[in-house]
Amino acid sequence: MAGLTGRERGLLAGVGALTAITAALQYAGATDVAVFIVAAGALAGLAWVVSFATEAVGERFGPALTGVLQSTLGNLPELFVVLFAISAGELVVAQYSVLGSIFANALLVLGLVLMAGARKSGGVMRFHRGLANDTATLLLLAVFIIALLGLSNSVGDRASRHQVAISAIGAVVLLAVYVVWLVSYLRAGRQPPLRHAPRVPLRLAIGLLAVSGVAAAFVSDWFVGAIDGAVKALGISKEFTGLVIVAIAGNAVENVVGITLAAKGQNDLAISVVKNSVAQIAVFLFPALVLLSLFFETRLTFVVPAVYIGALVLTALAMWQITGDGEAEYYQGLALVGFYAILAVLTFYE
């Protein structure tokens, strides 16, 4: 494949093999645990392929649009997982997968990025604070409707009888705000495309996107189908599966890309990858899934358990407090990772 390095060819071959093994296990009637574990790895690999192909396409349009495309299409595997979970009536897995992606990016991935960046920069990682504050605002907007519906549900007032309708209207509001922010972000970050010839041919990049997108749909279906048997056999809860396992597998790209960029000293780009993903999930993916669930018997809403409402509020505040001034120290990144570890342990015992 022209334009690809030996390492990239090897990774693509590995992802293809992992996907093929998942298919073989599925149709050979293997145990749910085997399908579950291999499919989780395949999803992480397919997320990388989508990210790689998106970046190759985006080289022709400039860095701002590339970042948005990478965040949007990089969430394809997770989108499929949640949609298949909703269609299968697995509302817990669907809801906790979305929440887990927010927590994984805003706490675990961001924390690791700050640690890597601070180490590279000699103790303090510095970056442009504009996107950091924008992301905090968008996340707080999403948390606002989640908190309101959660409180309404806990007290059982009249509004709690209309959770689906309120969630749908709230989803439209979130999407509208996101579109307005996105337009301004792209305009502010508009830069000319790369002047040198793109390394990866456009046909190859589009082909990889198409193949990985279709593969992600199949693997997501198999993954969701194996969840019931796997969680019983492994002794873990569906809450932990969605919040931790699915979230980490679906956000493997942000983990690797963000940490690698920070370790190279590309602080603004590293923060942009993570922050864009948080904003995408909170005010684009979550509301989009809420609206899409209206076509299924099982409806996804913004109503979440009280403990996770508190965790979302504290996550938004922690992100704003730590990154809002445009700099962060090593211990602050470690603190975010610690927040995530505590939340994961709590969910494990749910």
Summary of the structure (lengths in Angstrom):
residues: 350
radius of gyration: 19.7
end to end distance: 47.0
largest distance: 61.6
contacts: 1275
relative contact order: 0.22
helix: 81%
strand: 2%
